Amino acid sequence: MRRYFKSKFHVFDAAIIVVSFVFEISLQGVEEEVASLIVILRLLRVVKIVDEISVGAEAQMSDLEQRLELLEKENCNLREELRRRRPAA
């Protein structure tokens, strides 16, 4: 829970949810325009979520590429060692 609220975006997201819920329950008439603004801010949440997913996927892809590179080097080293240890035919 603490990790969630360390992010300013998550705090903003939570505030939008709470405020929009209050507006939806309590406001009618002219105030509905304010509530519609909150709805627009809710749509920004979707953009934020997609952005976070893409950043997370990019970071994970980068980690996987580095790991693949290390495994390929290790594989080459092991093949070379195997060739050296094989008896000459």
C-alpha positions as CSV (number, residue, x, y, z in Angstrom):
1,M,0.0,0.0,0.0
2,R,2.8,2.4,0.8
3,R,4.5,1.8,-2.6
4,Y,1.2,2.7,-4.3
5,F,1.0,6.1,-2.5
6,K,4.6,6.9,-3.1
7,S,3.8,7.6,-6.7
8,K,2.3,11.1,-7.3
9,F,0.3,9.7,-10.2
10,H,-1.3,7.0,-8.0
11,V,-2.2,9.7,-5.4
12,F,-3.7,11.8,-8.1
13,D,-5.6,8.8,-9.4
14,A,-7.0,7.9,-6.0
15,A,-8.0,11.6,-5.5
16,I,-9.9,11.7,-8.8
17,I,-11.7,8.5,-7.9
18,V,-12.8,9.7,-4.5
19,V,-13.8,13.2,-5.7
20,S,-15.7,11.9,-8.7
21,F,-17.6,9.4,-6.5
22,V,-18.6,12.3,-4.2
23,F,-19.7,14.5,-7.1
24,E,-21.7,11.7,-8.7
25,I,-23.6,11.1,-5.4
26,S,-24.1,14.6,-4.3
27,L,-24.3,16.9,-7.3
28,Q,-27.1,17.6,-9.8
29,G,-28.0,20.6,-12.1
30,V,-25.3,23.2,-12.9
31,E,-22.8,21.2,-10.8
32,E,-23.1,18.4,-13.3
33,E,-20.6,20.4,-15.5
34,V,-18.1,20.1,-12.7
35,A,-18.8,16.4,-12.5
36,S,-18.3,16.1,-16.3
37,L,-14.8,17.6,-15.8
38,I,-14.1,14.8,-13.3
39,V,-15.3,12.3,-15.9
40,I,-12.7,13.7,-18.3
41,L,-10.0,13.4,-15.6
42,R,-11.1,9.8,-15.2
43,L,-10.3,9.3,-18.9
44,L,-6.8,10.6,-18.3
45,R,-6.5,7.6,-15.9
46,V,-6.7,5.3,-18.9
47,V,-4.0,7.2,-20.6
48,K,-1.8,7.0,-17.5
49,I,-2.5,3.3,-17.1
50,V,-1.5,2.6,-20.7
51,D,1.6,4.7,-20.3
52,E,2.6,2.8,-17.1
53,I,2.0,-0.5,-18.9
54,S,4.2,0.5,-21.8
55,V,7.0,1.8,-19.5
56,G,6.9,-1.4,-17.5
57,A,6.9,-3.6,-20.6
58,E,9.8,-1.6,-22.0
59,A,11.8,-2.1,-18.8
60,Q,11.0,-5.8,-18.8
61,M,12.0,-6.1,-22.5
62,S,15.3,-4.4,-21.8
63,D,16.0,-6.7,-18.9
64,L,15.1,-9.7,-21.1
65,E,17.4,-8.5,-23.9
66,Q,20.3,-8.1,-21.5
67,R,19.7,-11.6,-20.0
68,L,19.5,-13.1,-23.5
69,E,22.8,-11.5,-24.5
70,L,24.4,-12.9,-21.4
71,L,23.0,-16.4,-22.0
72,E,24.1,-16.3,-25.6
73,K,27.7,-15.5,-24.5
74,E,27.5,-18.2,-21.9
75,N,26.3,-20.6,-24.5
76,C,29.2,-19.7,-26.8
77,N,31.7,-20.2,-24.0
78,L,30.2,-23.6,-23.0
79,R,30.3,-24.8,-26.7
80,E,34.0,-23.7,-26.9
81,E,34.8,-25.5,-23.7
82,L,33.0,-28.6,-25.0
83,R,35.0,-28.5,-28.2
84,R,38.3,-28.3,-26.3
85,R,37.4,-31.2,-24.0
86,R,36.3,-33.6,-26.8
87,P,39.0,-36.0,-27.7
88,A,40.5,-35.6,-31.2
89,A,39.0,-38.1,-33.6
